[in-house]
Amino acid sequence: MSAKPRIRLPGSVTIGDVIEIKTLIAHPMESGVRRNTDGTLVSRLLLHTFEAKFEGREVFRAALHTGTAANPFISFCMKVPGPGEFEFTWVEDGGARTIERVALKVS
């Protein structure tokens, strides 16, 4: 599907902090209405869902549509319940998935 996503978590956090999680994934986000130089339509290829789970529990979800720019950048905030692992999932038309896991270290 896409290149390895970039995910940025704060370097040091404590329980109860509200942190911002930033994600960026390389993807063309073709809407299916653009034409090639020869006039044929470029096939639709969108990421339509982004989901973030922390320790198996969903903490954020976004529905992406044709108006979403290529290489979508998504950020969200959450209150830190403790140390654990994030699982980020991007789902593309046709069902292809990109899944990335990142540990959150708590001091």
C-alpha positions in Angstrom: 0.0 0.0 0.0 2.0 2.9 1.3 5.4 3.7 2.6 6.0 3.2 6.4 4.0 5.8 8.3 5.7 8.4 10.5 4.4 8.6 14.0 5.5 11.2 16.6 4.8 10.8 20.3 6.2 13.0 23.1 9.6 11.9 24.4 8.7 11.9 28.1 5.2 11.8 29.6 3.7 11.1 33.0 0.3 9.6 33.9 -2.4 12.2 33.5 -0.6 14.3 30.9 -2.6 15.3 27.8 -0.4 14.5 24.8 -0.6 15.2 21.1 -0.1 12.2 18.8 0.9 13.0 15.2 0.8 10.7 12.2 1.7 11.1 8.6 1.4 8.5 5.8 2.5 8.7 2.2 -0.5 7.9 0.0 -1.7 9.4 -3.3 -5.4 9.7 -2.2 -6.8 9.5 -5.8 -10.4 10.6 -5.9 -11.3 8.8 -9.2 -12.2 12.0 -11.0 -8.8 13.2 -12.1 -7.7 12.4 -15.7 -4.3 11.3 -17.0 -2.6 13.2 -19.9 -4.3 10.8 -22.3 -7.8 11.6 -20.9 -8.5 8.4 -19.1 -9.7 8.5 -15.5 -7.1 7.7 -12.7 -8.6 4.9 -10.7 -10.0 5.8 -7.2 -7.6 4.8 -4.4 -8.4 6.4 -1.0 -7.5 5.7 2.5 -11.0 5.8 4.0 -10.5 5.0 7.7 -7.9 5.8 10.3 -8.1 4.2 13.7 -5.9 4.5 16.8 -6.0 2.0 19.7 -4.2 2.2 23.0 -3.7 -1.1 24.8 -6.4 -2.6 22.5 -9.0 0.1 23.2 -10.0 2.6 20.5 -9.0 6.1 21.4 -9.5 7.8 18.0 -11.1 7.1 14.6 -11.4 9.3 11.5 -13.3 8.7 8.2 -11.4 10.1 5.3 -13.1 11.2 2.0 -12.3 12.4 -1.5 -11.5 15.9 -0.2 -8.6 14.6 1.9 -5.2 15.7 0.5 -2.5 13.2 -0.5 -0.2 12.1 2.3 -2.7 12.7 5.1 -1.5 14.1 8.3 -3.6 13.3 11.3 -3.1 14.4 14.9 -5.2 14.0 18.0 -4.9 14.4 21.7 -5.5 12.0 24.6 -4.9 11.8 28.3 -2.2 9.3 29.3 -3.7 6.4 31.4 -0.3 4.8 31.8 2.4 3.0 29.7 1.3 0.9 26.8 1.3 0.3 23.1 -0.5 2.2 20.3 -1.8 0.5 17.3 -2.5 2.7 14.3 -4.4 1.4 11.3 -5.1 3.0 7.9 -7.6 1.2 5.7 -7.6 1.7 1.9 -10.3 1.1 -0.8 -10.2 -2.7 -1.5 -9.4 -3.5 2.2 -5.6 -3.1 2.2 -4.3 -2.1 5.6 -1.2 -0.5 7.0 -0.7 -1.2 10.7 2.0 0.4 12.8 2.6 -0.2 16.5 4.5 2.2 18.8 5.1 2.0 22.6 4.4 4.9 24.8 6.9 5.3 27.6 5.8 6.8 30.8 8.2 8.2 33.4 
